[in-house]
Amino acid sequence: MKKTLLLTALLAATLVQAAAQTGEKALNRRYQNEIRDSLADVVLQQQRLMQRQAEQWLTALPNHQKLYDESFISVQADLVDTMFADGLMRLDLVYRLSYNCKHLEGYTDDYPLGTFDVDSSNSCRAICSLTSQFLHGPLAEHLKEGQEVEITISSSADGTEFTSAVGYDGRYGEFRYCPVVFNGERLRISVDRSTGIRNNCQLAYLRAQAVRANLEEQNPSLQHTRNNYRYVTQSYKDSLNTHYYRRSAIEIRIIDVYSQTVARMRAERMQDNYVDYNIPRTSQRNPDTYVLIIANERYQHPLIPDVPYAANDGDVARQYFIHALGVPERQVKVLNDATLATIQQEGIHWLAELSQAVAGKGDTPQPRANLIVYYAGHGLTDLGGVTYLLPNGINADNIKSLSGKKKRCGKRSKESEVSSKEGIDSSRFDIVLSKKEVGRLADQCFSVDALCNAFKAYPVKNLTVVLDASFDGHGRDGKPILRADRKIDPKKKKRKANLRADAVVLYAADDTKTAYAFDTYQHGFLTYFLLKEIKSQADNIFHLTYQDIYESVEAKLNKESALQNRWQEISGLAGGKYKESWMKLKIKN
């Protein structure tokens, strides 16, 4: 019996350790993929810059130094990753430079017969000169002392048969059974002074060696790196491809080039600044809380732009509710790109039935459910100041401003006519809805009042609504979307929201200001700072009051948004008995 218990305990410990390692590996992969994608964008931008520089260099090159009038240079850059068993990876930076010509009806020799030195070839001079410019310029920062570099040099010769040996003076060294790829086949090649050059494979190989020698002579940085050369040679015999022997190409692969950068970026993502990573896990349970998350990022209507990062807001918020706040996974529901019917039937109705089910039966059911509704998407404010959630699937047939039947505010050219999502970013303009249009659109939306009062007939302990949306007619990027044609009198008191007695609503911004995105961390400002507060206060989060959380989020959000020239102020509202006491509420009551 004791042996059985011991074996069971050992097995359980092994499974726990394996699960932890699996989780760590998954987390590492998530880090690495995000870092790789970020660095790949940097490499792509660098490739575009280098391609422009190469084209400018070629344009300025004298004609007698070009292969032909239709000479061209190609620059390609890739970030090649190698994933290891522990979830970590190695990133190699690969640059490929090639110089060629096209559409040749006739040709003249670039290399005179039997020559192999760089100065004999326009192609080799060009490729070596351009490579040296890049090694001194964009690539210099990566060529540190001891850096491992793989350099592949491709060279070629035509198919002219040798009738006698060509003399070789040994200027690049003598070679005995050196590896080379010739016409796709792996061979061993030898060249020395005594025998000279007797075939095209040897000739192409020496042309590649000439490129290597020139690179090392012109680039002192390569004298301090650990270089591994690879040679690819070709010989063309058919008449249609004779001009290909002018082709020159160099591939530079800098091994594990971003090791320090990856380590730094990974460490940053493990810091509190990145709320998507290292989400805290609480051992406490929060069984009486039920959460509905509505994340509307992609809108079907061509004139309503997407909401940047809304889907990520919803996904990460869900993980925080489950892991950091202890809400059972089955009690958190996420609706992505939801229509009005979906919000009502699959969201509000679901919460209402749950609140009634846990209250128990009898004449006086006891409210037990703490309901939380989180929304990320677009908002709308009508002429009376009522705020609405803008669902997906809007029918604009009877709304001229949205159906294309009415001239809208803002100047537009014929080229910027909007017919699809692709045109939104370059041709956004202010859509001002008339009184009737606002009414027709509002009928298809879900008001915040209706949301807060949807549970009046049900025994609910608390209702908290978090709205990371703009209600002033602008998107998260600050550009106009659509708004009601209403005049706001600063002297006139604002309309008071019709909230149920136990409801608390947190707005990312009131109906006169914009709720922006925090692009660096790919979240709405409100969502980011709420999650950051939960993460930084993980050990104390259940002891904090709404006031503690509100004031901390407000101070940090105000400062950061102002620094980014995207000034944003959050706004909190409460109904009935909560007007005086809502600040004392806690996430877990």
Buried (B, 14 or more C-beta within 10 A) or exposed (E): EEEEEEEEEEEEEEEEEEEEEEEEBEBBBBBBEBBBEEBBEEBEEBBEBBBEBBEEBBEEBEEEEBBBEEBBBEBEBBBEBEBEEEBBBBBBBBBBBBBBBEEBEEBEBBBEEBBBBBEBBBBBBBBBBBBBBBBBEBBEEBBEEEBBBBBBBBBBBBEBEBEEBBEBEEEBEEBEEBEBBBBEEEBEBEBEEEEBBBBBBBBBBBBBBBBBBBBBEBBEBBEEBEBEBBBBBBBBEEEEEBBBBBBBBBBBBBBBBBEEBBEEBBEEBEEEEBBBBBBBEBEEEBEBBBBBBBBBBBBEBBBBBBBBBBBBBBBBBBBBBBBBBBBBEEBBBBBBBBBBEBBBEBBBEBBBEBBBEBBEEEEEBEBBBBBBBBBBBBBBBBBEBBBBBBBBBBEBEEBBBBBEEEEBEEEBEEEEEBEEBEBBEEBBBBBBBBEEBBBBBBEBBBBBBBBBBBBEEBBBBBBBBBBBBBBBBBBBBEBBBBBBEBEEEEEEEEEEBBBBEBBBBBBBBBBBBBBBBBEEBBBBBBBBBBBBBBBBBBEEBBEBBBEBBBEBBBEBBBEBBEEBEBEBBBBBBBBEEBEEEBBEBBBBE
